[in-house]
Amino acid sequence: MPRSKKGKRGGTGSSKGKNGVKGESGVSDDDLASDVLSHYSSASETASVPEEASGEVVDEQTAQEETEDKLKQCIDNLMDKSAKNRMAALESLRLAFSSRVLYDFLLERRFTISDCLDRSLRKGGGDEQAAAATVFALLCVQLGGGVEGEEGFKVLRPILSSILIDGSASLSARQSCARALGMCCYVSASDDAEDLLKSIGHLESVFAGAYPLGDGSLPSVKAGTPALHSAALQSWTLLATLCPASRINSILNHHLPRLHECLESSDVNFRIAVGETIALLYELGRDIDQEFEYEDCDALCDSLKSLATDGNKHRAKNDRRKQRSIFREVLNYIENDDFTDEKIQFGIEAIYIDGWMRHRIYDAFKEVLESGVRHHLQFNPLLRDIFGLGPPLILDAAVKSSKISRTERHLFNSAAFKARTKLRNKVRDKRADVM
């Protein structure tokens, strides 16, 4: 699958539905959405299952043509007058984009889709804005890090940022725009650093609303706001992995003390996001200087120990368990520079999450792709490039049944990721002059 790449990170419809109910095919939008959803669910399941011994072969070309016809109808329905039908189309596209790699199909339709998403973001209600932002993030992942993805990001970045920082906008829309802005900038932002700086600034302005007030107390926020703060913080952290050393130093000095105080937040998910961010910033600091240490490290470790052993009965049992597990990892990394590897298996391959940067990058893609992340790790050149997997494997039945040793996979993945880290550092150096 040819596509243009920069290697910089280690990141048309024809006619409109009638009467807002049925398209020219005479199929209702609800039926169409259900049809596409069920098709992609079954397609995703069969994609990783070897052929039966009986030798039955599905006519993939016919199935592909049928699927593309349904997707074309969904794209047409993005322009429907009915909000319900637009939402059904967005949901169908969301599942389709997350379940399969559709680069060739989307390449010639990217402008039409981007225009429709722009319209939904500008004129739709909160739910439609949230859905459109998610679909745009998926579109960027599909198109990859070349000029095609950058074109769309240049057009939609301003409206994503506008909704994100609009205090009167729907919280769900702002949260979705925060995730989309981080993902699309990570995948598509150009090396001139302008888009990166603007995106970082907008995300920072949002989660800074959770920072302590002048008297040291944490602000009171309305329900749902901590989820927005978490989304903005996680996207900001993802983009921080692209910053040059000079920028990392200023980030560490400004944000670590404030994030330390945010560990007292009453929202468990925001506390966890803060803890993981602190660990990742520590890793970035140690990349620059192996002896890096936060000036108030003893107090920070005390806070982390408290959260790692939190037994407050008023917290839900699952929340306590999740919090203790994550903060034990964060504390262990800060005190001992140790990270517990996590293995992600897909097909006969695997990647190893062996650091906080890699953890944040994988989680960001998982949040966007959901259950389709393993399929994209197998077949999407963008993800395979980011995680150092090389071109997608083409295996026959004999090779599928063979085993690659855990040690071989681990050594290969570690070497590939180290190579990407060196490349990322070179890009950081290029950006240093303009940041």
N, C-alpha and C positions, 0 to 999 in steps of 0.2 A: 504494500500500500504506500505509494509515494506521497510524501508530504514534505514541505520545507521546514527545517528546524534550525534553531540557533544554538542549541546545546548550551544554554546559558544557566541552567539550574540543576542543583543537588545538595524551573519550575515552568423553485417558485410555484407558488400556487397559481392555478389558472382561473378558478372561478369561485364565487362566494356562495355559501349556503343560502337557501331561500327561506323567507319567512321566519328565520331564527329557529327553525325546527328541523327541517330536513335539507340535505344537500341535493345536488342533481342526481345522485344515485338513488334517492328515495329512501335512504337509510337514516334513521334518527341519530342525532349526535350521541345520545346516551348509549344506543346500541353500538355505534362505531367505537366509542371509547371503551366499552366493555370488550368488544371484539379485539381491539389492539392490545388491551391489557392482558386478556387471556392468551393471545398469541405470543406475546413476549414472555409471559410466565412460562409457557410450555417450551418456547424456544430456548430460554435460558437453562431450563432443566435438562433438555436433550443435548445442549451444546457440549456438556462435559461428560456425557455418558457414552462409552464405546458402543459401536454397532453390535447388534445381537449376532450370535453365531449363525443364525439362519440366513444372514446376508441381506436382510431387508434394508433398502436404501431409500431415504426420503428424497423426493425431487426438490433439492434445495433451490434450484433456480426458479421453479414455479412458486415455491413458498416465499422466496425473496421478492419476486414481482408482486405477489399479492400483498405482502407486508408494505412494500413501498407505495402501492396504490392507497392503502389505508392511511399511511403517514401523510401522503399528499393531501388526502381529504382532511386530516387533522390540521394541517398547515392552513388549508383554506378556511377551516372553521375558526382559526384564530382571529379572523376578520369579521366574524358573525356579530350581528347586533345584540344577540342574547348573551348576557354575562354567563348564564349557566352553560351555554354551549361552548363559550370560550374557555371556561374553567375545565370542562370535560376534555377539550382538546389539549390544554396545557398538561393535565394529568396524564393523558395518553402519551404525550411526547416525553414527559418526565420519566415514565417507566421505560419507554422505548430507548431513550438516550442512555439511561443507566444500565440497561440490560444487554445492549449490543454495541459493537463498534460500527458506526455508520458514516465514516468520513467521506467516502465517495458520494453517497447520497446527499449529504448535507453541503458539500462543497459548492455546488451550483445553486443551492437554495438558501445560503447563509444570509444574503442581504434581505430576502423576503422575510425570513424568520426573525432577523434582528429588527426589522421595521415593525413587525407585529408585536414583538416583545416590548419595544420602545413605546408603542401605543398603549399596551396594557399597563406598563409602569406609569405612564403619564396620566391616563384617564380611568384606569380601573379602580375598583375598591381595594381595601386592604388585603383580602384573600387573593384577589387576582394579581396584585402587585407582588405578593409573597411567592405565588406560584411562578410568575414570569421571571422573577429574579433567580429562582432555583433552576428553571429551564435554561436560562442564559448561562449560568455556571456550568451546566452540563454541556451546553453547546461549545463553550470554550474548551472543555476537557476533550470533546470529540474532535475539534479542529486542531488542537495541539498548540505548540509554541511558535508556529510560523506566522507569516504576515496575515493569514486568514483570520486567526484568532485575535491578532492585534487590531485589525480593522474594526471588528465588532466591539472590542473593549474601548477603543478610542471614542466610538459613538455612544456607548451606553454607560461609560464610567460616570459622566456628569449626572445623569438621572439617578443612578444607583446611589451616588454620594448625596444627592439632594434629598432623597427619601430617608437615607440613613440619619442625617443630621436634623431632620424636620421633627421637632418635638410634638407636633400635632398629628403626625402620621401614625398609622396602625403599628403597634408594637411587633406584631408578627411580620409585617412588611419590612420594618426596619431591621429586624433580626435576620430575615432572609437576605436582605440587601447587604448586611454586614458580611455574611458568609460568602455571598456571590462576589462582592468586591475583593475580598481577600483571595479567593480562589482564582478569579479571572486575572487579577493583577499578578499573582504568582506565576500563572501559566503564560500570560500574554504580554506583560509589561515590557516595554522596550528598554534598551540599555542606557537611554539618555537620563533615566532615573526620575524624570518629571512625574510620570504617572505613579511610580512607587512612592515618592515623597508625598504627593497629594493624598493618595489612598491611606498611607500610614497616618497622616495628620487627621483625616476625617475619622478614622477608626479610634484614634487616641482621644479625640474630643468627646467621643461617646462614652468609653469606659472610664474616662477620668471623672465622670459623674459619680462613680462609686468611691472615689478617693476621699480620705479624711478631710474634714472641714478645718478651719483655722484653729479651733479649740481642741483638735485631735480626735473628735468624735466622728463616727461614720454617719453619712447622711441617711435620712429616711427616704425610701423610694417606694413607689406604688407597685402593686402586684404585677408581675411579668417583667419588670425592668431588670432584675438580676439576670434573666435569660438573655436579654439584649446586651447587657454589659459583658456576659460570658462570651457571646458570639463575636462581639467586637474585639475583645481581648484576644481570643484565640486566632482570629484572622490577622490581627496586628502582630501577634507572635510569629505566625507563619511568614509574614513579610519581613520580620526582623531577621530571619535567616538569610535574607538577600542583601542585607546592609553591609557596607564596608566597616573596617575596624574602627575608624574615627567616629562613625555614627553609633556603633555598639557601645563605645566608652561613654558617650553622652547618655545613651539609653540606660545603661547600668547605673550611672550616678543619679539620674533623675527619678527613675521608676522603681528601683529595688526598695528604697525606704518606704515608698507609698504602698507598693504591693505587700510588703511585710505587714503593714497595718491593716490591709484588707483581709488578712487571714482571720480577722475577728468578725467578718461578715456573718450575718445570720442565715444566709442561703448556702446550702451545702454544695450545690453545683458550682456556684461562683467561687467558693473557697477552693474547690478542687482545681478549677481553671486557673486561679491565682497561684496555687502551689505548683502546678505543672509549668506555668510561665516562669516562676522563679527558678525552677530547675533548669529550664531551657536557657534562660539568660545566664545562669552560672556556667552552662556548657559553652555558650558563646564567649563568655569572659575567659574561660580556660583555654579556648581555642587560640585566643590572642595572647594570653599570658598564663602559663601553666600554674603559676603561683597566685592567680587571682583569688581574692577573698573579699566578701562583703564586710564593710567596716564594723557592722553590728552583728557579726555572724553568730556569736554566742546567744544573743537574744532571739535571733531568727531560729536557731536550732531548738531553743526552748519552746517556741511557738509550734514548731513542727512536731516536736515530741508530744506536746499536749494534744494535738489533733490526731496523731498516730495512735494514741491510747485513749481517745475520747470515749467515755462510757455513759454519756448523758442519756438517761432513759426517755427524755422527751423527744429525742430524735428517733426517726424510724430505724428499725434494725438494719435494713438493707443500706440505708444512707450511712449509718455508723460503720458497717463493714466495708463499704466502698471507700469511705473517707480514710479509715485506718490503713487499708491496703495501699492506697496511693501515697499517703503522706509518709508511710514507712519507706517507700521507694524514694521519695523526694529527699527525706532525711538521710538515707543511706548514700545517695549520690553526693549530697553536699558535704557530708562528713568523711566519706571514704572514697569518693570519686568512682562509685561502683553502680552499674546499671544492670538489672536483670533482663537478659535477652528474651524476646518474644518471637516465636516462629509463626509465620503466616504461610500456610500451605495452599497451593492452588495447582491442580493437575499433578504433574510429577515434579513441579518446581516449588521453591519456597524462598521467601525473603526473611531476614532476621532484623527485627527492630532492636537495635543495639545502642540507642542513644535517644536523648530527648528531642533533638531536632528531627531525627528520622521518625520518631513517635508522633510528633505534631504533623509532619507532612503526610504520613499514612492516615492518621485520624481525619485530617482535612479532606482527603479524597474519599474516605469511608463515609463521612458525613454527607457528601454530595452524591456519591454513587450508591450508597446503602448496600443492599445485598448483591449488587452488580460489581462490587469492587474486585472480586476475584476474577471475574470474566475479563475485566479491563486489564488486570495485571497480566493475564495470559495473552491478550490480543491487541491492546491499545499501545501503539508505539510510544506515545507520550509517557505513560506510566512506566513502561519498560525502560525507557531512557532515564527517567528520574531515579528509578530504583536499580539501575545498572544491570538490567536483565538481558540486554541485547535485543536483536530482532525477534518477533514472535516465532516460536518453535513450530515446525511442521513435522509431525510425527506419524509414522505408520503404526499399525496395530502391534507389531513386534516391539517397537521402541516404547510404546505406551505401557507395555507390561513390564518393562525393565525398571530397575531401581537405581537411583543415584544416591550415593552414601550421604549421610547428614554432614559429615566432615567436608566432603567435596563441595556441597552446596554452600555451606557456611563460609568456606574459604573464598569461593568465587564471589558470593554476594558481598562479603566484607571488602575484598580487593576492589570490586567495581564501585562500591559506595565511597571508598577512600579516594578513588580516582575522580569521582564526581565532586567530592569535597574540595580537592585541589583545584578543579576547574571553577567551582563556585568562588573560591577565594581569589582566583585571577579576575573574575568578573567584579568581585568586590573592589579589587584594586583599581579597576577601570572606573568604577563609579565614585571612588574616593575623591577624585578631582572635582566632581560636580555636586557632591553632597557636603 
